[in-house]
Amino acid sequence: MLDKYVIVKYLRLSLDDGDKEESDSIGNQRNLLDYYIRQIFKGRNVEVIEIVDDGYSGTNMNRPGMKRLLILAETKQINCVIVKDFSRFARDYIEVGRYAEQKFPEWQIRFISVNDGYDSNDFRGITGGIDMAMKSIAYTMYSRDLSEKVKSARSVQLKQGKYFAPYAFYGYVKSPDDKHKLIVDSVAAKIVKRIFALRLSGSTPAQIAYILNEDKVPTPSVYKKMNDPLTRDWNTVSEYCKWSSGTVGNILRDERYTGKLIAQKYERIAVGSSKVRAVASENRIVVPNTHESIISQKTYDEVQALSKRKKRSNTSKFSLASLVCCGGCKHKMSMSKTQIKDTSYWCDYKRFSANNDCFQGRIFEQDLVEILKTIIKTELEKTVDISKAQEKADKLMNKNKKAVLMLQKSVNSEKKKKLTEYIKLTKNEITEDEFVKNRAEIDERIEALNDEIQLITYQKISDEDIAVLNLFGKYIGVDNIDNDIIRDLVKAIYVYNDKRIEVVWNFRATFTP
C-alpha cells in the first residue's frame, strides 16, 4: 500500500474528436485539475503525475499515455486518477464503465471526474453508476455523430482543394503561408520529371531504379529525412535505402503530379478502428488544378498507356518474377534471360550494401521451379492429413454439441448473476468490497466454463495447420504444378549463398529445404 496519494491527472485532446473549444484545450484541462487537486487534497501528502495524450481520439484506448496510466494502476504505483470528464478518459461507455466499475476498484484506485461530479470514494451504487453509464452512452453516441460531421466537413474542404495529409508527397513541400497548399520542391521535381522521361524513352521501372542508384540519387524517404526536420529522427529509414522498381512504379502511377488533389483513397471501417479499407476510384475526391503540376496530363497518360501495353505483352514465361529475393539483403533479385530455359536471378543490391551476406552468384529459374514443385507436393501431402484430422474433429464436435449447449447455458446463468450482484449493490444489500469479490468469483467460473467449451469444440489443429488447409486444400489431387498455382501459394522465395532456399507462403509460415 502506498503511504501517500499518488495521483495521475490525465489530459487528452483530439482534433479528430472535434475538440477545438478552448475549454477542452490541454492547458485548460491542466489548470482545472491542478486547482481541484489543491482544494481537495490540501494538507495531504500528495505526488502528482501528469500524463497527456495530445492528438489521440477518445474512441480508441490504444493511446501511449493511456497505456502508461493503466500500467501504473495495475502495478499499484498510483492510487488515484483524475480527469476533466468521462469523455477525456474514453468516449466508449463500455470502457468507461469497465474501468470505473471493475478495474479501478479491483486495483484500489480512486477515480474522479471533475465536471461530472463523480468521485468513486463517494459512490455507493445508488445513482452514480447509472448516471455515469448514461452519460458515457451519450458520449459514445455523440462521438459517432461527431465523427460523421467531421468527416463531412473535411470532405467539403477537400473538394475545395485543401491538402490535409501530415506530409507533402515527394516532389512537393507545404506552403509556409498555407499548410493546406502544396508548392513544388524544385530539387525533387527534377527527379520526378527525369523518371517520367526515362520511362517514355523505353526504360523499365527496374532500369530507372538502377540508373538512379548509380547516380546516388536519394530515395523519397531518405530525401525527406535529409530535408524535413520533423522526420530526421525516423529510424525506419536506412542509409542503405535504395531505389526499387516498386518505388519508381508508385511515382509513375501517381496522378497527383498532374496538379490534381486525390483524396479519400481509404476509409476507416468503423469509428475508433485502426483498420481501413480501399475506397472505389469513382467515390474518391479528385480536384484538378489544386497545385502546380510537375508532369503534364498528356505525359502521364502516355506513361500509363505504355505500362498497360507492357502488362498485356507480359506472359507467364517468368513464373517467379517478383517472387525471388536475396536472403542477405531481402531485396527482390534482378532477372535476365537469353532463352526461356536460361532465365536467371542475381542480387543487384550487393554493390550498394555493406551487407556481405548478399547472394553472390546466379540461380536459374528452371532449378527453382523444380525445387518449388517438390516442396509444394510435400505440403499437399501434409494438407491431406490435416483434412482427415479436420473431418474427425467435425464429427466429434457434432457429437458433443449437446454438452456444449449445456455449458453455454451455465455461462449465461453466471452472467445473469453478475447483473444480480450489481442490483444488490445499488440497493446497499452488499458492500463495494463484496461486490468486487463476488464479480471476480463469477468471472472465474465463466472463464472455467469457457475453457471447458473450448476443450470440447477446439480440436488439436493448430492455426498454421488451418492456414495450410485453407491455402493448399483446393489443390489436393492436382498433379501438375503450374505457374498460377505457384503464384497463388508462394509469397516470396529467399535465396542464400549456400544455395539454401526459403519459401514464404501466403499465410506467413516458411519452409526451408
C-alpha positions as CSV (number, residue, x, y, z in Angstrom):
1,M,0.0,0.0,0.0
2,L,1.2,3.5,-0.8
3,D,1.7,5.8,2.2
4,K,0.6,8.8,0.2
5,Y,-1.7,9.9,-2.6
6,V,0.0,9.3,-5.9
7,I,-2.3,11.0,-8.4
8,V,-2.4,10.7,-12.2
9,K,-4.0,13.7,-13.8
10,Y,-4.9,12.5,-17.3
11,L,-5.3,15.1,-20.1
12,R,-6.4,14.3,-23.6
13,L,-7.1,16.4,-26.7
14,S,-8.0,15.3,-30.2
15,L,-9.0,17.5,-33.1
16,D,-10.5,14.4,-34.8
17,D,-13.0,14.4,-31.9
18,G,-13.8,18.0,-32.7
19,D,-12.1,19.2,-29.5
20,K,-11.5,22.7,-30.8
21,E,-13.0,24.7,-27.9
22,E,-10.7,26.4,-25.5
23,S,-12.4,24.7,-22.6
24,D,-11.1,21.4,-23.9
25,S,-7.6,22.5,-24.5
26,I,-4.7,20.8,-22.7
27,G,-3.8,24.0,-20.9
28,N,-7.3,24.5,-19.5
29,Q,-7.7,20.8,-18.5
30,R,-4.4,21.2,-16.6
31,N,-5.4,24.3,-14.8
32,L,-8.8,22.8,-13.8
33,L,-7.3,19.6,-12.4
34,D,-4.4,21.5,-10.7
35,Y,-7.0,23.7,-8.9
36,Y,-9.1,20.7,-8.0
37,I,-6.2,18.8,-6.5
38,R,-5.1,21.8,-4.5
39,Q,-8.6,22.2,-3.0
40,I,-9.5,18.5,-2.3
41,F,-6.1,17.2,-1.2
42,K,-5.0,20.3,0.7
43,G,-2.6,19.5,3.5
44,R,-2.2,15.8,2.4
45,N,1.0,14.1,1.3
46,V,0.4,14.1,-2.5
47,E,2.5,13.2,-5.6
48,V,1.1,14.2,-8.9
49,I,2.0,12.5,-12.2
50,E,0.8,14.3,-15.4
51,I,0.0,12.1,-18.4
52,V,-1.0,13.7,-21.7
53,D,-2.4,12.2,-24.9
54,D,-2.4,15.1,-27.3
55,G,-3.9,14.3,-30.7
56,Y,-5.5,10.9,-29.8
57,S,-9.1,10.0,-30.3
58,G,-11.2,9.0,-27.2
59,T,-12.9,6.3,-29.3
60,N,-9.8,4.2,-29.1
61,M,-8.0,3.1,-25.9
62,N,-4.8,2.4,-27.8
63,R,-3.0,5.6,-26.7
64,P,0.5,5.8,-25.4
65,G,-0.5,7.9,-22.4
66,M,-3.4,5.7,-21.5
67,K,-1.2,2.6,-21.8
68,R,1.2,4.1,-19.3
69,L,-1.7,5.1,-16.9
70,L,-3.1,1.5,-16.9
71,I,0.4,0.0,-16.2
72,L,0.9,2.3,-13.3
73,A,-2.6,1.5,-12.0
74,E,-2.3,-2.3,-12.4
75,T,1.1,-2.4,-10.7
76,K,-0.3,-0.3,-7.8
77,Q,2.2,2.5,-8.3
78,I,-0.7,5.0,-8.1
79,N,-3.9,5.2,-6.1
80,C,-5.9,8.0,-7.8
81,V,-6.9,9.0,-11.4
82,I,-8.4,12.4,-12.1
83,V,-9.9,13.6,-15.4
84,K,-11.8,16.6,-16.5
85,D,-14.8,14.5,-17.5
86,F,-15.5,10.9,-18.6
87,S,-15.0,11.7,-22.3
88,R,-11.4,12.7,-21.6
89,F,-10.8,9.1,-20.3
90,A,-12.8,7.4,-23.1
91,R,-15.8,8.1,-25.3
92,D,-16.9,4.4,-25.2
93,Y,-19.4,3.8,-22.4
94,I,-18.3,0.2,-22.1
95,E,-14.7,1.1,-21.5
96,V,-15.6,3.9,-19.0
97,G,-17.9,1.5,-17.1
98,R,-15.4,-1.4,-17.1
99,Y,-12.7,0.6,-15.5
100,A,-14.8,2.7,-13.1
101,E,-16.9,-0.3,-12.0
102,Q,-14.5,-3.2,-12.2
103,K,-10.8,-2.5,-12.9
104,F,-10.2,0.6,-10.7
105,P,-12.0,-0.9,-7.6
106,E,-10.0,-4.1,-8.1
107,W,-6.7,-2.1,-8.2
108,Q,-7.9,0.1,-5.3
109,I,-7.8,3.2,-7.5
110,R,-9.8,6.3,-6.6
111,F,-11.4,7.6,-9.8
112,I,-12.5,11.3,-10.1
113,S,-14.2,13.0,-13.0
114,V,-14.4,16.7,-12.0
115,N,-17.0,18.2,-14.3
116,D,-19.2,15.1,-13.9
117,G,-19.1,15.4,-10.1
118,Y,-18.0,11.8,-9.8
119,D,-15.7,10.6,-7.1
120,S,-15.6,6.8,-6.5
121,N,-15.0,7.4,-2.8
122,D,-18.5,8.8,-2.6
123,F,-20.1,6.3,-4.8
124,R,-22.2,3.7,-3.1
125,G,-24.1,2.4,-6.0
126,I,-27.3,4.3,-5.7
127,T,-27.3,6.5,-8.8
128,G,-23.7,7.4,-9.5
129,G,-23.0,4.3,-11.6
130,I,-26.3,4.7,-13.6
131,D,-25.6,8.4,-14.2
132,M,-22.1,7.5,-15.4
133,A,-23.3,4.8,-17.7
134,M,-25.9,7.0,-19.2
135,K,-23.5,9.9,-19.7
136,S,-21.0,7.6,-21.3
137,I,-23.6,6.2,-23.7
138,A,-24.3,9.8,-24.6
139,Y,-20.6,10.4,-25.2
140,T,-20.4,7.3,-27.4
141,M,-23.4,8.5,-29.5
142,Y,-22.0,12.0,-29.6
143,S,-18.6,10.7,-30.8
144,R,-20.2,8.7,-33.6
145,D,-22.4,11.6,-34.7
146,L,-19.4,14.0,-34.4
147,S,-17.2,11.7,-36.4
148,E,-19.7,11.8,-39.3
149,K,-19.9,15.6,-39.0
150,V,-16.1,16.0,-39.0
151,K,-15.9,13.6,-42.0
152,S,-18.5,15.6,-43.8
153,A,-16.8,18.9,-43.1
154,R,-13.4,17.5,-44.1
155,S,-14.9,16.3,-47.4
156,V,-16.2,19.8,-48.1
157,Q,-12.7,21.2,-47.5
158,L,-11.0,18.6,-49.7
159,K,-13.4,19.3,-52.5
160,Q,-12.2,22.9,-52.2
161,G,-8.7,21.6,-53.0
162,K,-7.2,21.8,-49.4
163,Y,-4.4,19.4,-48.7
164,F,-4.7,17.7,-45.2
165,A,-2.0,15.0,-45.2
166,P,0.6,15.5,-42.5
167,Y,3.4,15.5,-45.0
168,A,3.7,16.6,-48.6
169,F,4.4,13.8,-51.1
170,Y,7.7,13.5,-53.0
171,G,8.2,16.5,-55.4
172,Y,6.3,19.0,-53.2
173,V,6.5,20.8,-49.9
174,K,3.8,22.5,-47.9
175,S,3.5,26.2,-48.4
176,P,4.8,28.3,-45.4
177,D,1.9,30.6,-45.8
178,D,-0.8,27.9,-46.0
179,K,-0.4,24.4,-44.6
180,H,-3.2,23.2,-46.8
181,K,-1.5,24.1,-50.0
182,L,1.4,22.4,-51.9
183,I,4.2,24.1,-53.7
184,V,6.8,22.5,-56.0
185,D,10.1,21.3,-54.5
186,S,12.4,22.2,-57.4
187,V,15.1,19.6,-56.5
188,A,12.7,16.6,-56.1
189,A,10.6,17.7,-59.0
190,K,13.6,17.4,-61.3
191,I,13.9,13.7,-60.3
192,V,10.2,13.1,-60.9
193,K,10.4,14.6,-64.4
194,R,13.5,12.5,-65.1
195,I,11.7,9.3,-64.0
196,F,8.8,10.1,-66.4
197,A,11.2,11.0,-69.2
198,L,13.2,7.8,-68.8
199,R,10.0,5.7,-68.8
200,L,8.9,7.3,-72.1
201,S,12.3,6.7,-73.6
202,G,11.8,3.0,-73.1
203,S,13.4,2.3,-69.7
204,T,11.6,-0.1,-67.3
205,P,11.0,0.8,-63.7
206,A,13.7,-1.6,-62.7
207,Q,16.2,0.0,-65.1
208,I,15.2,3.5,-63.9
209,A,15.8,2.4,-60.3
210,Y,19.3,1.1,-61.4
211,I,20.1,4.4,-63.0
212,L,19.0,6.5,-60.0
213,N,21.1,4.2,-57.7
214,E,24.1,4.5,-60.0
215,D,23.8,8.3,-59.8
216,K,23.4,8.1,-56.0
217,V,20.0,9.9,-56.0
218,P,18.4,9.8,-52.5
219,T,15.1,7.9,-52.4
220,P,12.0,9.8,-51.4
221,S,12.2,8.6,-47.8
222,V,15.9,9.4,-47.5
223,Y,15.4,12.8,-49.1
224,K,12.6,13.6,-46.7
225,K,14.7,12.6,-43.7
226,M,17.5,14.8,-45.1
227,N,15.4,17.9,-45.6
228,D,12.5,17.8,-43.2
229,P,13.4,18.5,-39.5
230,L,10.2,16.7,-38.4
231,T,11.4,13.4,-39.9
232,R,15.1,13.4,-39.1
233,D,14.6,11.0,-36.2
234,W,12.9,8.4,-38.3
235,N,14.7,5.2,-37.5
236,T,13.0,3.2,-40.2
237,V,15.0,4.9,-43.0
238,S,18.3,3.2,-43.6
239,E,21.3,4.9,-45.1
240,Y,21.5,2.0,-47.5
241,C,17.9,2.5,-48.7
242,K,17.9,2.3,-52.5
243,W,15.5,2.9,-55.3
244,S,13.4,-0.1,-56.4
245,S,11.1,-0.8,-59.3
246,G,8.2,-0.5,-56.8
247,T,9.2,3.0,-55.7
248,V,9.6,4.1,-59.3
249,G,6.3,2.5,-60.2
250,N,4.4,4.3,-57.4
251,I,5.7,7.6,-58.8
252,L,4.8,6.8,-62.3
253,R,1.2,5.9,-61.3
254,D,0.7,8.9,-59.1
255,E,-1.7,11.3,-60.9
256,R,-1.2,14.0,-58.3
257,Y,1.8,15.1,-60.3
258,T,-0.6,16.5,-62.9
259,G,-1.8,19.1,-60.4
260,K,-4.8,17.1,-59.1
261,L,-5.7,16.6,-55.5
262,I,-6.8,12.9,-55.0
263,A,-8.2,12.2,-51.5
264,Q,-10.1,9.6,-49.5
265,K,-8.5,6.6,-51.2
266,Y,-9.0,4.7,-47.9
267,E,-11.6,4.9,-45.1
268,R,-11.8,3.5,-41.5
269,I,-14.2,0.5,-41.2
270,A,-15.7,2.0,-38.0
271,V,-15.4,4.9,-35.6
272,G,-12.3,4.4,-33.4
273,S,-11.0,1.5,-35.5
274,S,-7.4,1.4,-36.8
275,K,-8.4,-0.8,-39.8
276,V,-9.0,0.8,-43.1
277,R,-10.4,-0.3,-46.5
278,A,-9.9,0.9,-50.0
279,V,-12.5,3.3,-51.5
280,A,-13.6,2.6,-55.0
281,S,-12.0,5.0,-57.5
282,E,-15.3,6.5,-58.5
283,N,-16.0,7.5,-54.9
284,R,-12.7,9.2,-54.3
285,I,-12.4,13.0,-54.2
286,V,-10.5,14.3,-57.3
287,V,-10.0,18.1,-57.7
288,P,-7.9,19.4,-60.7
289,N,-5.5,22.3,-60.6
290,T,-5.1,22.5,-56.8
291,H,-1.3,22.8,-57.1
292,E,1.3,23.4,-59.8
293,S,1.8,20.4,-62.0
294,I,5.2,18.7,-62.4
295,I,4.0,16.4,-65.2
296,S,1.5,17.2,-67.9
297,Q,-1.7,15.2,-68.2
298,K,-0.5,14.1,-71.7
299,T,2.8,12.8,-70.4
300,Y,1.0,11.0,-67.5
301,D,-1.5,9.3,-69.9
302,E,1.3,8.2,-72.3
303,V,3.2,6.5,-69.4
304,Q,0.0,4.7,-68.2
305,A,-0.7,3.5,-71.8
306,L,2.9,2.3,-72.1
307,S,2.5,0.4,-68.8
308,K,-0.7,-1.2,-70.0
309,R,0.9,-2.4,-73.2
310,K,3.7,-3.9,-71.2
311,K,1.4,-5.8,-69.0
312,R,-0.5,-7.2,-71.9
313,S,2.7,-8.4,-73.6
314,N,4.0,-10.0,-70.4
315,T,3.4,-13.7,-70.4
316,S,3.7,-16.4,-67.8
317,K,7.2,-17.3,-69.1
318,F,8.8,-15.8,-66.0
319,S,6.8,-17.6,-63.3
320,L,8.9,-16.5,-60.4
321,A,9.4,-12.8,-61.4
322,S,8.9,-10.6,-58.4
323,L,9.0,-13.6,-56.0
324,V,12.7,-14.3,-55.9
325,C,14.6,-12.3,-53.2
326,C,18.1,-12.2,-51.8
327,G,18.4,-14.0,-48.5
328,G,21.0,-11.5,-47.3
329,C,19.6,-8.0,-48.0
330,K,15.9,-9.2,-48.5
331,H,15.6,-7.1,-51.7
332,K,14.0,-8.6,-54.8
333,M,16.5,-10.1,-57.2
334,S,17.1,-8.9,-60.7
335,M,16.3,-11.2,-63.7
336,S,17.9,-11.7,-67.1
337,K,17.3,-14.2,-69.9
338,T,18.7,-15.3,-73.2
339,Q,16.2,-18.1,-73.7
340,I,13.3,-19.2,-71.6
341,K,15.3,-22.1,-70.1
342,D,18.2,-19.7,-69.3
343,T,16.2,-17.3,-67.1
344,S,18.3,-16.5,-64.1
345,Y,18.3,-14.2,-61.0
346,W,21.0,-12.3,-59.1
347,C,21.2,-9.7,-56.4
348,D,21.9,-6.3,-57.8
349,Y,21.9,-4.6,-54.3
350,K,25.2,-6.2,-53.2
351,R,27.1,-3.4,-54.8
352,F,25.3,-0.8,-52.8
353,S,25.0,-2.6,-49.5
354,A,27.5,-3.1,-46.7
355,N,25.9,-6.4,-46.1
356,N,28.3,-9.2,-47.1
357,D,25.6,-11.8,-46.9
358,C,24.0,-10.9,-50.2
359,F,23.7,-13.8,-52.7
360,Q,26.8,-13.6,-54.9
361,G,26.1,-15.8,-57.9
362,R,23.2,-16.6,-60.2
363,I,20.4,-19.1,-59.8
364,F,18.4,-20.4,-62.7
365,E,14.6,-20.2,-62.7
366,Q,14.3,-23.7,-64.0
367,D,16.1,-25.1,-61.0
368,L,14.0,-23.0,-58.6
369,V,10.8,-24.2,-60.2
370,E,11.8,-27.9,-59.8
371,I,12.6,-27.3,-56.1
372,L,9.3,-25.5,-55.6
373,K,7.3,-28.3,-57.2
374,T,8.9,-30.8,-54.8
375,I,8.2,-28.5,-51.8
376,I,4.6,-27.9,-52.8
377,K,3.9,-31.6,-53.3
378,T,5.2,-32.2,-49.8
379,E,2.8,-29.6,-48.4
380,L,-0.1,-31.0,-50.4
381,E,0.5,-34.4,-48.7
382,K,0.5,-32.7,-45.4
383,T,-2.8,-31.0,-46.3
384,V,-4.4,-34.4,-47.0
385,D,-3.5,-35.5,-43.5
386,I,-4.8,-32.2,-42.0
387,S,-8.1,-32.6,-44.0
388,K,-8.7,-36.0,-42.5
389,A,-8.0,-34.7,-39.0
390,Q,-10.4,-31.9,-39.5
391,E,-13.1,-34.3,-40.7
392,K,-12.7,-36.3,-37.4
393,A,-12.8,-33.1,-35.5
394,D,-16.0,-32.0,-37.1
395,K,-17.6,-35.4,-36.2
396,L,-16.5,-35.1,-32.6
397,M,-17.8,-31.5,-32.4
398,N,-21.3,-32.6,-33.6
399,K,-21.3,-35.5,-31.1
400,N,-20.5,-33.1,-28.3
401,K,-22.9,-30.4,-29.4
402,K,-25.4,-31.1,-26.6
403,A,-22.7,-30.9,-24.0
404,V,-21.6,-27.5,-25.4
405,L,-25.2,-26.2,-25.2
406,M,-25.5,-27.2,-21.6
407,L,-22.2,-25.5,-20.7
408,Q,-23.3,-22.3,-22.6
409,K,-26.5,-22.2,-20.6
410,S,-24.3,-22.3,-17.4
411,V,-22.3,-19.4,-18.8
412,N,-25.5,-17.4,-19.5
413,S,-26.7,-18.2,-15.9
414,E,-23.4,-16.9,-14.4
415,K,-23.7,-13.7,-16.5
416,K,-27.2,-13.1,-15.0
417,K,-25.7,-13.5,-11.6
418,K,-23.4,-10.6,-12.4
419,L,-26.4,-8.4,-13.0
420,T,-27.9,-9.6,-9.8
421,E,-24.8,-8.6,-7.9
422,Y,-25.0,-5.1,-9.4
423,I,-28.6,-4.7,-8.3
424,K,-27.7,-5.8,-4.8
425,L,-25.0,-3.1,-4.8
426,T,-27.4,-0.4,-5.9
427,K,-29.8,-1.4,-3.1
428,N,-27.0,-1.3,-0.5
429,E,-27.5,-5.1,0.2
430,I,-23.8,-5.7,-0.2
431,T,-20.7,-3.5,0.1
432,E,-18.4,-2.5,-2.7
433,D,-15.8,-4.9,-1.5
434,E,-18.3,-7.8,-1.5
435,F,-19.4,-6.7,-5.0
436,V,-15.9,-6.7,-6.4
437,K,-15.2,-10.1,-4.7
438,N,-18.4,-11.7,-6.0
439,R,-17.9,-10.3,-9.5
440,A,-14.4,-11.7,-9.6
441,E,-15.6,-15.2,-8.5
442,I,-18.3,-15.2,-11.1
443,D,-15.8,-14.2,-13.8
444,E,-13.5,-17.1,-12.7
445,R,-16.4,-19.5,-13.1
446,I,-17.3,-18.1,-16.5
447,E,-13.7,-18.4,-17.6
448,A,-13.6,-22.1,-16.4
449,L,-16.8,-22.9,-18.3
450,N,-15.5,-21.3,-21.5
451,D,-12.3,-23.3,-21.2
452,E,-14.3,-26.5,-20.9
453,I,-16.3,-25.5,-24.0
454,Q,-13.0,-24.9,-25.9
455,L,-11.7,-28.3,-24.8
456,I,-14.7,-29.9,-26.4
457,T,-15.0,-27.8,-29.6
458,Y,-11.5,-26.9,-30.4
459,Q,-9.6,-29.8,-31.8
460,K,-5.8,-30.3,-31.9
461,I,-5.4,-28.5,-35.2
462,S,-3.0,-25.5,-35.0
463,D,-3.6,-22.2,-36.6
464,E,-0.8,-22.9,-39.0
465,D,-2.5,-26.2,-40.0
466,I,-5.7,-24.5,-40.6
467,A,-3.9,-21.9,-42.8
468,V,-2.3,-24.8,-44.7
469,L,-5.7,-26.4,-45.3
470,N,-7.2,-23.1,-46.5
471,L,-4.3,-22.4,-48.8
472,F,-3.4,-25.8,-50.2
473,G,-6.8,-27.6,-49.8
474,K,-8.1,-26.5,-53.2
475,Y,-5.1,-28.2,-54.9
476,I,-5.4,-31.6,-53.3
477,G,-5.2,-34.2,-56.1
478,V,-3.6,-31.8,-58.6
479,D,-0.5,-33.4,-60.2
480,N,0.6,-30.6,-62.5
481,I,2.1,-27.7,-60.5
482,D,1.9,-24.7,-62.9
483,N,2.8,-21.0,-62.7
484,D,-0.6,-20.0,-61.5
485,I,-0.5,-22.4,-58.6
486,I,3.0,-21.3,-57.6
487,R,1.9,-17.6,-57.6
488,D,-1.2,-18.4,-55.6
489,L,0.7,-20.3,-52.9
490,V,4.1,-18.5,-52.7
491,K,4.6,-15.0,-51.3
492,A,8.4,-14.9,-51.6
493,I,11.4,-17.1,-52.2
494,Y,14.7,-16.2,-50.4
495,V,17.9,-17.5,-51.9
496,Y,21.1,-17.7,-49.7
497,N,24.8,-18.0,-50.5
498,D,24.9,-21.7,-49.6
499,K,22.1,-22.3,-52.2
500,R,19.6,-22.7,-49.3
501,I,16.1,-21.8,-50.4
502,E,13.5,-20.4,-48.0
503,V,9.9,-20.3,-49.2
504,V,7.4,-17.9,-47.6
505,W,3.8,-19.0,-48.1
506,N,0.9,-16.6,-48.4
507,F,-0.1,-17.5,-44.8
508,R,3.3,-16.4,-43.4
509,A,4.7,-19.7,-42.4
510,T,8.1,-20.6,-44.0
511,F,9.6,-23.8,-45.5
512,T,13.3,-24.2,-45.6
513,P,14.5,-27.3,-47.5
